[in-house]
């Protein structure tokens, strides 16, 4: 394969930050108090900037209430509210909170998450969902193969690794939250369960914190039709699961399976027939090379979205994928049309935002 | 013994605005800080078994685990330091305890740990101060709630006892050469306040000099805080401009009616 060497793009010129105050050869400080050390004119910037930083006073008006990302000095009689994270201010009626620029995922009930099993215990699994604490998935919160409805017995406990074992990926919903913020998951739906036939990727998903990445949306999982690209033979589809926690799963679509399966499918009464015995299979199906390539393309699109600071949701991924296919058609003769980093990623996102 | 190499100006601190791993330069000291977590991993199980830990919020919050790695190529004499170097361990403990005072760990719960891995790539004085500042900036960038930036600075004294030179200037932010010749201390304060969180002084110094050195170092801390604050603000404004996050609202008394 020929190697292309790309011209490195110039870094943007650094902004002049300090008026040159470092040349004061007179000396840094003296005890009498007059200090010349590049401090003045610094406070003025808080006025025009909407960014809050730790330790910054937001307000001392007693009418406001403090929310997330803020604190009051304990023991002090004043009502001064200070920021504890770097971010932007948000007001909800009288509640002041600071949305951090970047933060770890904080689970909320109803979130669709992709997780990885890190530990198997007697009656539950411990799942890494990218949060501050591991989430747990009780044995009673999964569907048994064949959709049998019954109590979980000791036999099931002994066979717990046949359902999920360490390192396996799953898609689940947050069912419950503990006081310390730890989540309890469930997979009691045909939409949830073990993941296979695809590729995992992790992006900055803050789940509402702000700062790009996966955002909470109406639909977190969807099916992408790749038969539109004339390189693909037959009608293949790709499932994309955008976990709110920033974990993403892109896989081959199998009819009647996967998180993107329509809810209009079989009802709870017919669950027995529809839940196959292979839902806990760890064996991949045979995936056509074309499908594999398109999965890689979707992955490239999402990486490009994140690198260029755009949000990742259904609309952006579908649009971005279409754009990437167009780009690939234009450059049919070039060796590698899958790679969407650097200049190509910038072009892609420019085309997306320009629309 | 006045040093002709002495310079008073606060070192030009530079920050490469990267995520999770921040590069920071204080003098010619280069430090890379990588924050992992907060997540629920046992601190002792991790590879950094020599990390120093400190619980935040009186044991009710997340634990901080600090580990320092000094690269062999960081110093001129290319000396390899063992993992259990007592000086490194003391610095780890100082940083862990100091940051524990600033981090509001109760948001995460006592079972989670924040791992702070500090890599010294180039060492030219003010090592402890640089480490503290780098860790502080990385924590803010990672979105960990803190009461304020924990900032540190060094200060030294040029006056010797024999000279009895009362008017001699204290020095701010020493480099290696100065550190080897002059008495100095490292002072860490909570933001722009004069609340001293940590103070380390390993050399013999005249008691009358101490106050001046501390005042100088505290002023250096304020300047360092402003610098770190500026970096964070610039990055935040960039993110707002790019549309990655929504524009913030402004509190004004006009809203209240």
Interface residues (C-beta under 8 A of the other chain):
Chain A: X15 X17 X18 X22 X23 X24 X25 X26 X27 X28 X29 X30 X31 X35 X37 X38 X39 X42 X45 X49 X50 X51 X52 X53 X54 X55 X58 X59 X61 X63 X64 X69 X71 X82 X84 X85 X86 X87 X88 X89 X90 X91 X96 X99 X100 X101 X102 X103 X104 X128 X131 X132 X133 X134 X180 X181 X182 X204 X209 X210 X211 X212 X309 X310 X311
Chain B: X8 X9 X10 X12 X19 X37 X38 X39 X40 X62 X104 X108 X109 X110 X111 X112 X140 X141 X142 X143 X144 X145 X146 X147 X148 X149 X169 X170 X171 X172 X190 X191 X192 X211 X212 X215 X216 X219 X220 X222 X223 X226 X227 X229 X230 X232 X233 X234 X235 X236 X237 X239 X240 X242 X243 X244 X245 X246 X247 X248 X249 X250 X251 X253 X255 X256
